[in-house]
Amino acid sequence: MNIRMTPAARERMHTFLAGEANAVGVRFGVRKTGCSGYSYTMDVANDVKPNDTVVEQDGLKLIVDAKSAPLIDGTEIDFARHGLNSTFVFRNPNSSGECGCGESFHVESAA
């Protein structure tokens, strides 16, 4: 599993987790939704399940479930600020397109 986090993304995740005493990392995955098929999910992870994959970079753990893994393998996660707005940005080589609003994506052969 190859997922990369930019320094800006790692900094934002560390800040986010600082207030979560039971957190073991960030759960990163996808869920079926939107007009294109999948959207990214990120949440506090309080545990690691048996079929999860753990990707660690600079002391930050991303926990990925088995169903999401093939859809996000190779993704780069960044965190960008644009004026008053800020958001995580996902560069996913598996994505073959996005919906018009950019909230969901699809892949040619979904796992």
C-alpha positions in Angstrom: 0.0 0.0 0.0 1.5 3.3 -1.1 -0.2 6.4 0.2 1.8 9.7 0.5 1.0 12.7 2.7 2.4 16.1 2.0 3.9 18.0 5.0 0.8 20.3 5.0 -1.5 17.2 5.2 0.5 15.6 8.0 0.6 18.9 10.0 -3.2 19.3 9.7 -3.8 15.7 10.7 -1.5 16.0 13.7 -3.4 19.1 14.8 -6.7 17.4 14.3 -5.6 14.3 16.4 -4.1 16.4 19.2 -7.4 16.7 20.9 -8.3 13.1 20.6 -6.9 11.1 23.6 -7.9 7.7 22.3 -6.9 8.2 18.7 -4.4 5.7 17.1 -4.4 7.6 13.8 -6.6 8.7 10.9 -9.0 6.3 9.2 -8.8 7.0 5.4 -11.1 5.3 2.9 -13.9 5.6 0.5 -17.7 5.1 0.5 -20.2 4.7 -2.3 -21.9 8.0 -2.8 -22.3 11.0 -5.1 -23.0 11.2 -8.7 -19.7 9.6 -9.7 -19.6 6.6 -7.4 -17.2 7.1 -4.5 -16.2 9.9 -2.1 -13.2 10.0 0.3 -13.7 9.6 4.0 -11.4 10.7 6.8 -12.1 10.3 10.5 -10.4 9.7 13.8 -9.4 6.0 14.2 -9.6 4.6 17.7 -8.6 1.1 16.7 -7.1 -1.0 14.0 -9.2 -3.9 12.7 -7.8 -7.2 11.7 -8.1 -6.6 7.9 -6.9 -3.0 8.0 -3.7 -1.8 6.5 -1.6 0.8 8.4 0.5 3.3 6.5 2.8 5.3 8.7 4.7 8.4 7.7 6.6 10.7 10.1 4.7 9.3 13.1 1.3 9.6 11.6 -0.8 6.5 11.0 -3.3 6.2 8.3 -5.6 3.2 8.7 -7.2 1.9 5.5 -9.9 -0.8 5.4 -9.6 -3.7 2.9 -12.4 -2.6 0.6 -11.0 0.9 0.2 -7.4 -0.2 -0.3 -7.4 -1.0 -4.0 -9.3 2.2 -4.8 -6.9 4.6 -3.0 -3.5 2.8 -3.4 -1.0 5.3 -4.7 -3.0 8.4 -3.6 -1.2 11.6 -2.5 -3.0 13.5 0.2 -2.4 17.3 0.5 -3.9 20.1 2.5 -4.5 23.4 0.7 -5.7 26.8 1.9 -7.4 29.2 -0.6 -8.3 32.4 1.1 -10.7 31.6 3.9 -11.2 28.0 2.7 -9.1 25.0 3.5 -9.5 21.4 2.4 -7.8 18.1 1.9 -6.8 17.4 -1.8 -6.5 13.9 -3.1 -4.4 13.0 -6.1 -5.5 9.4 -6.9 -4.0 7.6 -9.9 -6.9 5.1 -9.8 -9.5 7.8 -10.4 -10.7 7.8 -14.0 -13.0 10.9 -13.5 -14.8 13.1 -11.1 -18.3 14.6 -11.0 -18.7 18.2 -12.0 -18.6 19.5 -8.4 -15.5 17.4 -7.6 -17.2 15.7 -4.5 -17.0 12.2 -5.9 -14.9 10.1 -8.3 -15.1 6.9 -10.2 -12.7 4.2 -11.3 -12.8 2.0 -14.5 -12.9 -1.3 -12.6 -14.1 -0.9 -9.1 -12.8 -3.5 -6.7 
